[in-house]
Amino acid sequence: MSIIHWKKAFENFASFNQNNNQSISITINNHEYSSTIFFLSAISNKLKNDLNVETIPTNYTFTCTISDENTYKILEDLFKGKLINKVLEDSIITDLFEVAVAIECPDLIDYYYENFQLSQYTLKNFDKNITYFKHFELKDEFITFVSQNINNIGIPTLIQCCSSLGYNFAELIIKSCISQSIDCNDFVISLVENSLSYFNLILLLDESKLNEEAKIKIISFYFNSLNKDEVKNESIIAYINSFLPSLTNPRIENEKLRKESEITKEENEKLRKESETTKQENDVIRKESEINKIEIDKLKQEIEILKREIEKYNQDPNSYKIENDKLRKELDIAKREIADYKKDPNEYKEENEKVRKELETIRQENEKLRKAIYSSQQEIAILSKEAESKSRTIAGILRNLEDPNMDDEQKSEPVHVHKPVNCFPPKHQNGSNPFCKRPFGSNTFRGSNDPFY
């Protein structure tokens, strides 16, 4: 860290032809100090210029930005003629710079410039350079540095710097960014949003590179500002008109898309309702399919029971073989039809109707078989009686031939002849036959005259 060299002060001391020790007071922010014209003229160009005036003022008052209270103690030593040659805090150095600018002290100004190495532009000494350029002309190198580091510095910080350095500083930064093809749209929009006094800087931007949000903000700044007269000129109006079509056309397209979206929404709602209806219809079909499946299962059970009954009543394989083969074929067909019942539920009713008709045919044929068996049983009974009678007659004749001496009582004794066996199972005590129930699927019962009842 450097110290104050007081080079210019010593040069002034050497140039003075006389030593004027007239006392003079100097006030800094209501802090009054006492010094001599000779010393103050050496360190202050402002007071040095007053030496040529016939009447020299006895009091000088300056207003400066002082942030550190310790600075006032340093100033007291300074104005008493004690030249500062020790290391100082950065805050005091900055305060001394403000005082140096006020009293035009080149040695203190150089001390500030060298201490913070302001010739080398960095983010670290950026705020010190801003303080320096408040009072001195901006340098192109510094403007270039700032434009290249907008994002690193931060837009809020840069806006505060523009408030300190003024409109010209902001304009120079924008022009530097444009010359280097650096995007500064956000910076300009934020700057105008902070203060409408910068509105004309928008004219520097290429409207074709502005996004929709930036264009809307510019229009909002223009129409909603309380100070419209400040920005209402032909150039700004022409600038806004240049990008208005790019905003209105997308809005028209968006409105069109919105309406199409509404139509699509209505169509979707319609499709949703149709889907719900179809779903309900499918549920009905599914339930009908389940009912059909249950009916098919019942028919299968009836077929199996009927098959067993036919097998039980088929006492003569030779006579009923043809019928049994026919039944088996029909059962096989029914099984295949049942296996194929993965068809469309709408076809189930026709298939079920077909199965019912076939089963009805089987029942009718079974009924015919039962009647044929019943007729055969009656014929067998008649033949049995006739055979029994003939057997008794033949037996009597045989006994007469074998034993002529047999008396009449012995001849009249009945001969025991083996009766033909009934091929049908016995009836229950109540007279019903457990194997002969009413036809499956029929709503009528056989009468009491039915031998299978």
C-alpha positions as CSV (number, residue, x, y, z in Angstrom):
1,M,0.0,0.0,0.0
2,S,1.4,3.4,-1.1
3,I,1.8,6.6,1.0
4,I,1.2,10.2,0.1
5,H,4.2,11.7,-1.6
6,W,3.2,15.4,-1.6
7,K,5.2,16.0,-4.7
8,K,2.9,18.8,-6.0
9,A,2.9,20.4,-2.5
10,F,6.6,20.6,-2.3
11,E,6.8,22.1,-5.8
12,N,4.3,24.8,-4.7
13,F,6.3,25.5,-1.6
14,A,9.4,26.1,-3.7
15,S,7.6,28.4,-6.1
16,F,6.3,30.8,-3.4
17,N,8.3,34.1,-3.2
18,Q,7.0,34.9,0.3
19,N,5.8,33.0,3.3
20,N,2.3,34.2,4.2
21,N,1.4,32.8,7.6
22,Q,-2.0,34.5,7.7
23,S,-4.4,32.4,9.6
24,I,-7.4,31.0,7.8
25,S,-10.3,28.7,8.7
26,I,-11.6,25.8,6.6
27,T,-14.8,24.0,7.3
28,I,-15.5,20.4,6.1
29,N,-19.1,19.2,6.8
30,N,-19.5,21.5,9.8
31,H,-16.1,20.5,11.1
32,E,-14.0,23.7,11.4
33,Y,-10.2,23.6,11.1
34,S,-7.5,26.3,11.4
35,S,-4.5,26.6,9.0
36,T,-2.4,29.2,7.2
37,I,-2.8,30.6,3.7
38,F,0.8,29.5,2.9
39,F,0.2,25.8,3.7
40,L,-3.3,25.5,2.2
41,S,-2.1,27.2,-1.0
42,A,0.6,24.5,-1.3
43,I,-1.8,21.6,-1.1
44,S,-4.9,23.1,-2.7
45,N,-5.0,24.6,-6.2
46,K,-8.2,26.3,-5.3
47,L,-6.6,28.3,-2.6
48,K,-3.5,28.8,-4.6
49,N,-5.5,30.5,-7.3
50,D,-7.0,32.9,-4.7
51,L,-3.5,34.2,-3.9
52,N,-3.7,36.4,-6.9
53,V,-6.9,38.0,-5.6
54,E,-6.5,41.3,-3.8
55,T,-8.8,40.3,-1.0
56,I,-8.2,36.7,0.2
57,P,-11.1,35.0,2.0
58,T,-10.5,34.2,5.6
59,N,-12.9,31.2,5.6
60,Y,-13.5,28.3,3.2
61,T,-16.4,25.9,3.5
62,F,-16.7,22.5,1.7
63,T,-19.3,19.8,1.7
64,C,-17.9,16.3,1.1
65,T,-19.0,12.7,1.4
66,I,-17.3,11.4,4.5
67,S,-18.2,7.8,5.6
68,D,-15.5,7.2,8.3
69,E,-15.5,9.5,11.4
70,N,-11.8,8.9,11.9
71,T,-11.3,10.9,8.7
72,Y,-12.0,14.2,10.6
73,K,-9.0,13.5,13.0
74,I,-6.7,12.9,10.0
75,L,-7.9,16.2,8.5
76,E,-7.1,18.1,11.7
77,D,-3.5,16.9,11.6
78,L,-3.4,17.7,7.8
79,F,-4.6,21.3,8.1
80,K,-2.1,21.9,11.0
81,G,0.7,21.3,8.6
82,K,1.5,17.7,9.6
83,L,1.9,16.0,6.2
84,I,0.5,12.5,6.3
85,N,3.0,9.7,5.6
86,K,1.5,6.7,7.3
87,V,-0.7,3.8,6.0
88,L,-4.4,4.6,6.1
89,E,-7.6,2.5,6.0
90,D,-9.4,2.3,2.6
91,S,-12.4,4.1,3.9
92,I,-10.2,7.1,5.1
93,I,-8.4,7.1,1.8
94,T,-11.7,7.3,-0.1
95,D,-12.9,10.1,2.2
96,L,-9.6,12.0,1.7
97,F,-10.2,11.6,-2.1
98,E,-13.6,13.3,-1.7
99,V,-11.9,16.2,0.2
100,A,-9.1,16.4,-2.3
101,V,-11.6,16.8,-5.1
102,A,-13.4,19.5,-3.2
103,I,-10.2,21.5,-2.4
104,E,-8.5,20.5,-5.6
105,C,-5.6,18.7,-4.0
106,P,-3.7,16.8,-6.7
107,D,-1.4,14.9,-4.3
108,L,-4.3,13.3,-2.4
109,I,-6.1,12.5,-5.8
110,D,-3.0,10.7,-7.1
111,Y,-2.6,8.9,-3.8
112,Y,-6.2,7.5,-4.1
113,Y,-5.6,6.6,-7.8
114,E,-2.3,4.8,-7.1
115,N,-3.4,3.1,-3.8
116,F,-6.3,1.3,-5.5
117,Q,-4.3,0.7,-8.8
118,L,-7.1,2.3,-10.8
119,S,-5.1,2.1,-14.0
120,Q,-5.7,-1.7,-13.9
121,Y,-9.5,-2.3,-14.3
122,T,-10.7,-5.2,-12.2
123,L,-13.9,-6.2,-10.4
124,K,-12.1,-5.6,-7.1
125,N,-11.4,-1.9,-7.7
126,F,-14.6,-1.4,-9.9
127,D,-16.4,0.7,-7.2
128,K,-13.2,2.8,-6.6
129,N,-13.1,3.6,-10.3
130,I,-16.7,4.6,-10.2
131,T,-16.0,7.0,-7.4
132,Y,-13.0,8.3,-9.3
133,F,-14.9,8.8,-12.6
134,K,-17.6,10.8,-10.8
135,H,-15.2,13.7,-10.8
136,F,-13.0,12.9,-13.9
137,E,-13.5,12.1,-17.5
138,L,-14.4,8.5,-18.4
139,K,-11.8,6.5,-20.2
140,D,-12.6,4.2,-23.2
141,E,-10.7,1.3,-21.6
142,F,-12.9,1.5,-18.6
143,I,-16.1,1.6,-20.7
144,T,-14.9,-1.5,-22.6
145,F,-14.1,-3.3,-19.4
146,V,-17.6,-2.6,-18.0
147,S,-19.4,-3.7,-21.2
148,Q,-17.5,-7.0,-21.2
149,N,-18.4,-7.6,-17.6
150,I,-22.0,-6.7,-17.3
151,N,-23.0,-10.1,-16.0
152,N,-20.1,-10.2,-13.6
153,I,-20.7,-6.8,-12.2
154,G,-24.5,-7.4,-12.1
155,I,-27.3,-5.3,-13.6
156,P,-28.5,-3.8,-10.3
157,T,-25.0,-2.6,-9.4
158,L,-24.5,-1.2,-12.9
159,I,-27.8,0.7,-12.7
160,Q,-26.6,2.3,-9.5
161,C,-23.4,3.3,-11.2
162,C,-25.4,4.9,-14.0
163,S,-27.3,6.9,-11.4
164,S,-24.0,8.1,-10.1
165,L,-22.2,8.7,-13.4
166,G,-25.2,9.8,-15.5
167,Y,-26.8,9.3,-18.9
168,N,-23.6,9.5,-20.8
169,F,-22.0,6.6,-18.9
170,A,-25.0,4.4,-19.7
171,E,-25.1,5.4,-23.4
172,L,-21.3,4.7,-23.7
173,I,-21.8,1.2,-22.2
174,I,-24.6,0.3,-24.5
175,K,-22.8,1.5,-27.6
176,S,-19.7,-0.5,-26.5
177,C,-21.8,-3.6,-26.1
178,I,-23.4,-3.2,-29.6
179,S,-20.0,-2.7,-31.2
180,Q,-18.7,-5.9,-29.6
181,S,-22.0,-7.8,-30.3
182,I,-22.6,-8.2,-26.6
183,D,-26.3,-8.7,-25.6
184,C,-27.3,-5.8,-23.4
185,N,-31.1,-5.9,-23.9
186,D,-31.8,-6.9,-20.3
187,F,-29.6,-4.1,-19.0
188,V,-31.3,-1.5,-21.1
189,I,-34.8,-2.7,-20.2
190,S,-33.9,-2.8,-16.5
191,L,-32.3,0.7,-16.7
192,V,-35.4,2.2,-18.3
193,E,-37.6,0.4,-15.8
194,N,-35.6,2.0,-13.0
195,S,-35.8,5.5,-14.5
196,L,-37.7,6.7,-17.5
197,S,-35.1,9.3,-18.2
198,Y,-33.1,6.6,-20.0
199,F,-36.0,5.7,-22.3
200,N,-34.3,7.1,-25.4
201,L,-31.5,4.6,-25.0
202,I,-33.9,1.9,-26.2
203,L,-33.6,3.4,-29.7
204,L,-30.0,2.0,-29.7
205,L,-31.3,-1.6,-29.5
206,D,-32.0,-3.7,-32.6
207,E,-35.8,-4.4,-32.3
208,S,-35.4,-7.6,-34.3
209,K,-33.3,-9.0,-31.4
210,L,-35.8,-8.1,-28.7
211,N,-37.9,-10.9,-27.2
212,E,-41.6,-10.6,-26.8
213,E,-41.3,-9.9,-23.0
214,A,-39.0,-7.0,-23.7
215,K,-41.2,-5.5,-26.4
216,I,-44.2,-5.7,-24.1
217,K,-42.3,-3.9,-21.3
218,I,-41.2,-1.1,-23.7
219,I,-44.8,-0.5,-24.7
220,S,-45.8,-0.6,-21.1
221,F,-43.2,1.9,-20.2
222,Y,-44.4,4.2,-22.9
223,F,-48.2,4.1,-22.3
224,N,-48.3,3.6,-18.5
225,S,-45.6,6.2,-17.5
226,L,-46.8,9.3,-15.6
227,N,-44.2,11.3,-17.5
228,K,-45.3,10.5,-21.1
229,D,-44.2,13.9,-22.5
230,E,-40.6,13.0,-21.7
231,V,-40.5,10.0,-24.0
232,K,-43.2,11.0,-26.5
233,N,-41.4,11.7,-29.7
234,E,-41.6,10.5,-33.3
235,S,-38.5,8.3,-33.1
236,I,-39.8,6.3,-30.2
237,I,-43.3,6.0,-31.7
238,A,-41.7,4.8,-35.0
239,Y,-39.5,2.4,-33.0
240,I,-42.5,0.9,-31.2
241,N,-44.5,0.6,-34.4
242,S,-41.7,-1.3,-36.0
243,F,-42.2,-4.3,-33.8
244,L,-45.9,-4.1,-33.1
245,P,-46.9,-6.5,-35.9
246,S,-44.6,-9.1,-34.4
247,L,-46.7,-8.9,-31.2
248,T,-50.2,-8.7,-32.7
249,N,-49.7,-11.5,-35.3
250,P,-48.7,-14.1,-32.6
251,R,-51.6,-13.0,-30.5
252,I,-54.0,-13.6,-33.4
253,E,-52.4,-17.0,-33.9
254,N,-52.7,-17.7,-30.2
255,E,-56.4,-16.7,-30.3
256,K,-56.9,-19.0,-33.2
257,L,-55.1,-21.8,-31.4
258,R,-57.2,-21.1,-28.3
259,K,-60.4,-21.4,-30.3
260,E,-59.2,-24.6,-31.9
261,S,-58.3,-25.9,-28.5
262,E,-61.8,-25.2,-27.3
263,I,-63.2,-27.1,-30.2
264,T,-60.9,-29.9,-29.6
265,K,-61.9,-29.9,-26.0
266,E,-65.5,-30.2,-26.9
267,E,-64.8,-33.0,-29.3
268,N,-62.8,-34.8,-26.6
269,E,-65.7,-34.4,-24.2
270,K,-68.0,-35.8,-26.8
271,L,-65.7,-38.7,-27.4
272,R,-65.4,-39.2,-23.7
273,K,-69.2,-39.5,-23.3
274,E,-69.3,-41.9,-26.3
275,S,-66.6,-43.9,-24.7
276,E,-68.6,-44.0,-21.4
277,T,-71.7,-45.2,-23.4
278,T,-69.6,-47.8,-25.2
279,K,-68.2,-48.9,-21.9
280,Q,-71.7,-49.4,-20.5
281,E,-72.7,-51.3,-23.6
282,N,-69.7,-53.5,-23.2
283,D,-70.5,-54.1,-19.6
284,V,-74.0,-55.2,-20.6
285,I,-72.6,-57.5,-23.3
286,R,-70.1,-58.9,-20.8
287,K,-72.8,-59.6,-18.3
288,E,-74.9,-61.3,-21.1
289,S,-71.8,-63.3,-22.0
290,E,-71.4,-64.4,-18.4
291,I,-75.1,-65.4,-18.3
292,N,-74.7,-67.4,-21.5
293,K,-71.6,-69.1,-20.1
294,I,-73.6,-70.1,-17.1
295,E,-76.4,-71.5,-19.3
296,I,-73.8,-73.3,-21.4
297,D,-72.4,-74.9,-18.2
298,K,-75.9,-76.0,-17.2
299,L,-76.5,-77.5,-20.6
300,K,-73.2,-79.3,-20.4
301,Q,-74.3,-80.8,-17.0
302,E,-77.6,-81.8,-18.4
303,I,-75.9,-83.4,-21.4
304,E,-73.7,-85.4,-19.1
305,I,-76.6,-86.5,-16.9
306,L,-78.6,-87.4,-20.0
307,K,-75.6,-89.4,-21.3
308,R,-75.4,-91.4,-18.1
309,E,-79.2,-92.1,-18.1
310,I,-79.0,-93.3,-21.7
311,E,-76.1,-95.6,-20.8
312,K,-78.0,-97.0,-17.9
313,Y,-81.1,-97.6,-20.0
314,N,-79.1,-99.0,-22.8
315,Q,-79.5,-102.7,-21.7
316,D,-79.1,-104.1,-25.2
317,P,-76.0,-102.7,-26.8
318,N,-76.8,-104.2,-30.2
319,S,-80.1,-102.5,-30.4
320,Y,-79.1,-99.1,-29.1
321,K,-75.6,-98.9,-30.5
322,I,-76.7,-96.7,-33.4
323,E,-78.6,-94.3,-31.1
324,N,-75.6,-94.1,-28.7
325,D,-73.2,-93.4,-31.5
326,K,-75.5,-90.7,-32.7
327,L,-75.6,-89.2,-29.2
328,R,-71.9,-89.3,-28.8
329,K,-71.4,-87.5,-32.1
330,E,-73.9,-84.9,-31.1
331,L,-72.2,-84.5,-27.7
332,D,-68.8,-84.1,-29.5
333,I,-70.3,-81.4,-31.7
334,A,-71.7,-79.7,-28.6
335,K,-68.3,-79.8,-26.9
336,R,-66.6,-78.3,-29.9
337,E,-69.3,-75.6,-30.1
338,I,-68.8,-74.9,-26.4
339,A,-65.0,-74.7,-26.9
340,D,-65.5,-72.2,-29.7
341,Y,-67.6,-69.9,-27.5
342,K,-64.9,-67.2,-27.6
343,K,-66.6,-65.5,-30.4
344,D,-68.2,-62.1,-30.3
345,P,-70.8,-61.9,-27.5
346,N,-73.4,-60.8,-30.1
347,E,-73.2,-64.4,-31.7
348,Y,-73.8,-66.1,-28.3
349,K,-77.6,-65.9,-28.5
350,E,-77.7,-67.6,-32.0
351,E,-75.3,-70.3,-30.8
352,N,-77.2,-70.9,-27.6
353,E,-80.4,-71.1,-29.6
354,K,-78.8,-73.7,-31.9
355,V,-77.6,-75.8,-28.9
356,R,-81.1,-75.6,-27.3
357,K,-82.7,-76.9,-30.5
358,E,-80.2,-79.8,-30.7
359,L,-80.8,-80.6,-27.0
360,E,-84.5,-80.6,-27.6
361,T,-84.0,-83.0,-30.5
362,I,-82.0,-85.3,-28.2
363,R,-84.7,-85.1,-25.6
364,Q,-87.4,-86.1,-28.2
365,E,-85.3,-89.0,-29.3
366,N,-84.7,-90.1,-25.7
367,E,-88.4,-89.9,-25.2
368,K,-89.0,-92.2,-28.2
369,L,-86.4,-94.6,-26.7
370,R,-88.2,-94.6,-23.4
371,K,-91.5,-95.3,-25.1
372,A,-89.9,-98.1,-27.2
373,I,-88.4,-99.6,-24.0
374,Y,-91.7,-99.4,-22.3
375,S,-93.4,-101.2,-25.2
376,S,-90.7,-103.9,-25.2
377,Q,-91.2,-104.3,-21.4
378,Q,-94.9,-104.9,-21.9
379,E,-94.3,-107.4,-24.7
380,I,-91.8,-109.2,-22.5
381,A,-94.3,-109.3,-19.7
382,I,-97.0,-110.8,-22.0
383,L,-94.5,-113.3,-23.4
384,S,-93.4,-114.2,-19.9
385,K,-96.9,-115.0,-18.9
386,E,-97.5,-117.0,-22.0
387,A,-94.2,-118.8,-21.4
388,E,-95.1,-119.5,-17.8
389,S,-98.4,-121.0,-18.8
390,K,-96.8,-123.1,-21.5
391,S,-94.2,-124.2,-19.1
392,R,-96.8,-125.4,-16.6
393,T,-98.6,-127.3,-19.3
394,I,-95.4,-128.9,-20.5
395,A,-94.3,-129.7,-17.0
396,G,-97.6,-131.5,-16.3
397,I,-97.3,-133.5,-19.5
398,L,-93.8,-134.5,-18.6
399,R,-94.8,-135.6,-15.1
400,N,-97.5,-137.8,-16.5
401,L,-95.1,-139.4,-18.9
402,E,-92.5,-140.0,-16.2
403,D,-94.9,-141.1,-13.4
404,P,-98.3,-142.4,-14.5
405,N,-99.2,-143.2,-10.9
406,M,-99.0,-139.5,-9.7
407,D,-102.2,-138.5,-8.0
408,D,-104.2,-135.5,-9.1
409,E,-103.0,-133.2,-6.3
410,Q,-99.3,-133.7,-7.4
411,K,-100.2,-133.1,-11.0
412,S,-102.0,-129.9,-10.0
413,E,-98.9,-128.5,-8.1
414,P,-97.5,-125.6,-10.0
415,V,-94.2,-126.0,-11.6
416,H,-91.7,-123.2,-10.6
417,V,-90.4,-121.6,-13.7
418,H,-87.6,-118.9,-13.6
419,K,-89.1,-115.6,-14.6
420,P,-87.3,-113.2,-16.8
421,V,-85.4,-110.5,-15.0
422,N,-86.6,-107.0,-15.1
423,C,-83.9,-104.9,-16.7
424,F,-85.1,-101.6,-15.1
425,P,-84.1,-100.5,-11.6
426,P,-86.7,-100.7,-8.8
427,K,-88.9,-97.8,-8.0
428,H,-88.7,-95.8,-4.8
429,Q,-91.3,-96.4,-2.1
430,N,-93.3,-93.5,-3.3
431,G,-93.4,-95.0,-6.7
432,S,-90.9,-92.8,-8.4
433,N,-87.9,-93.9,-10.5
434,P,-84.7,-92.0,-9.4
435,F,-83.2,-92.3,-12.8
436,C,-86.2,-91.0,-14.7
437,K,-86.7,-87.4,-14.0
438,R,-88.5,-84.8,-16.1
439,P,-86.7,-83.7,-19.3
440,F,-84.0,-81.1,-18.9
441,G,-85.1,-77.6,-19.8
442,S,-88.8,-78.7,-19.9
443,N,-91.5,-77.1,-17.9
444,T,-93.9,-80.1,-18.0
445,F,-93.9,-83.3,-15.9
446,R,-94.8,-86.7,-17.0
447,G,-98.1,-88.1,-15.8
448,S,-98.4,-91.0,-13.4
449,N,-99.0,-93.4,-16.3
450,D,-95.4,-92.9,-17.4
451,P,-93.5,-96.1,-16.4
452,F,-90.3,-94.1,-16.1
453,Y,-91.9,-91.6,-13.8
